[in-house]
Amino acid sequence: ADGKRRSKALLQERLGLDANPDAPLFFWPSRLDPVQKGPQLLAEILQQITSDYSALGLQVAIIANGSYQQPLRELVDWHHLHGRVAVADFSEPLSHLGYAAADFMIMPSRFEPCGLPQMISPKYGTLTLAHDTGGIHDTVDHLNVDGNTGNGFLFETFDAAGLRWTIDEAIRFYRLSTETRSAQLSRIMTESKERFNHERTARAYINRYTEMLGTKVTM
């Protein structure tokens, strides 16, 4: 928890976000490609979520390149979202800091054969918000606090309303007691280290290729 707070403070400083240790921070790490990655879904609800959760100080850090970067920058300017939303060019160190600092990672891909961000995020105690498709379906399970299972929040229909629903679910989790949240995040981090180690990840890729090619591939 202390590491998360330090990372959040550092990312807020680097991106020009408001210095607020209690703000729920959402991180976008994927290429800003509207054909596959769904940044237009976030753009459609960006002003609404920052307004609806203004009392919490909700923040969004977008650290990615791609064709949709400029429309997002214009949206931030148009709605005066500076301090609450940041759009930055991708860099490896900044992206790593994003994973470490964020509470939630946004990945609403239209299609995703495998995907890596949703395997990286839980190791940092960062929960994934994603469209339930492809490799995401195999690696993200919807969080059930009472059942002590899951590692993120999934929506079924590829649209802005679906993404908005996961954000509402994420905020509902964020508002739980510190003790409850810490217990869930500790469980998720522990499980992800076992579930997403290099050998298992490589095997998942090989199994996927085997399904696609219809012939067995060995490690």
ChimeraX attribute file (.defattr): number of C-alpha atoms within 10 A of each C-alpha:
attribute: neighborCount
match mode: 1-to-1
recipient: residues
	/A:1	11
	/A:2	7
	/A:3	11
	/A:4	19
	/A:5	17
	/A:6	14
	/A:7	20
	/A:8	27
	/A:9	17
	/A:10	17
	/A:11	21
	/A:12	23
	/A:13	13
	/A:14	12
	/A:15	19
	/A:16	15
	/A:17	21
	/A:18	17
	/A:19	16
	/A:20	16
	/A:21	15
	/A:22	12
	/A:23	21
	/A:24	20
	/A:25	23
	/A:26	26
	/A:27	28
	/A:28	24
	/A:29	21
	/A:30	24
	/A:31	19
	/A:32	22
	/A:33	17
	/A:34	15
	/A:35	11
	/A:36	13
	/A:37	19
	/A:38	25
	/A:39	27
	/A:40	19
	/A:41	19
	/A:42	21
	/A:43	16
	/A:44	17
	/A:45	15
	/A:46	21
	/A:47	17
	/A:48	12
	/A:49	17
	/A:50	18
	/A:51	14
	/A:52	11
	/A:53	15
	/A:54	13
	/A:55	9
	/A:56	15
	/A:57	19
	/A:58	21
	/A:59	27
	/A:60	26
	/A:61	25
	/A:62	28
	/A:63	23
	/A:64	20
	/A:65	18
	/A:66	14
	/A:67	12
	/A:68	17
	/A:69	20
	/A:70	13
	/A:71	13
	/A:72	22
	/A:73	17
	/A:74	11
	/A:75	17
	/A:76	20
	/A:77	12
	/A:78	11
	/A:79	10
	/A:80	12
	/A:81	19
	/A:82	17
	/A:83	17
	/A:84	22
	/A:85	27
	/A:86	21
	/A:87	20
	/A:88	16
	/A:89	12
	/A:90	16
	/A:91	12
	/A:92	9
	/A:93	8
	/A:94	18
	/A:95	22
	/A:96	15
	/A:97	17
	/A:98	29
	/A:99	27
	/A:100	24
	/A:101	26
	/A:102	27
	/A:103	25
	/A:104	27
	/A:105	29
	/A:106	28
	/A:107	26
	/A:108	30
	/A:109	24
	/A:110	18
	/A:111	18
	/A:112	18
	/A:113	13
	/A:114	19
	/A:115	17
	/A:116	14
	/A:117	17
	/A:118	24
	/A:119	20
	/A:120	20
	/A:121	25
	/A:122	29
	/A:123	21
	/A:124	24
	/A:125	26
	/A:126	27
	/A:127	29
	/A:128	31
	/A:129	28
	/A:130	26
	/A:131	28
	/A:132	25
	/A:133	21
	/A:134	16
	/A:135	18
	/A:136	25
	/A:137	16
	/A:138	11
	/A:139	20
	/A:140	23
	/A:141	16
	/A:142	18
	/A:143	21
	/A:144	14
	/A:145	14
	/A:146	6
	/A:147	7
	/A:148	12
	/A:149	14
	/A:150	18
	/A:151	28
	/A:152	25
	/A:153	26
	/A:154	26
	/A:155	19
	/A:156	11
	/A:157	13
	/A:158	18
	/A:159	17
	/A:160	18
	/A:161	15
	/A:162	17
	/A:163	27
	/A:164	20
	/A:165	15
	/A:166	21
	/A:167	19
	/A:168	14
	/A:169	16
	/A:170	21
	/A:171	17
	/A:172	10
	/A:173	16
	/A:174	17
	/A:175	12
	/A:176	11
	/A:177	9
	/A:178	10
	/A:179	8
	/A:180	13
	/A:181	15
	/A:182	14
	/A:183	12
	/A:184	20
	/A:185	19
	/A:186	15
	/A:187	17
	/A:188	23
	/A:189	19
	/A:190	14
	/A:191	15
	/A:192	19
	/A:193	15
	/A:194	12
	/A:195	14
	/A:196	19
	/A:197	11
	/A:198	11
	/A:199	12
	/A:200	12
	/A:201	15
	/A:202	13
	/A:203	14
	/A:204	17
	/A:205	16
	/A:206	16
	/A:207	15
	/A:208	17
	/A:209	15
	/A:210	14
	/A:211	12
	/A:212	9
	/A:213	10
	/A:214	9
	/A:215	9
	/A:216	10
	/A:217	13
	/A:218	8
	/A:219	6
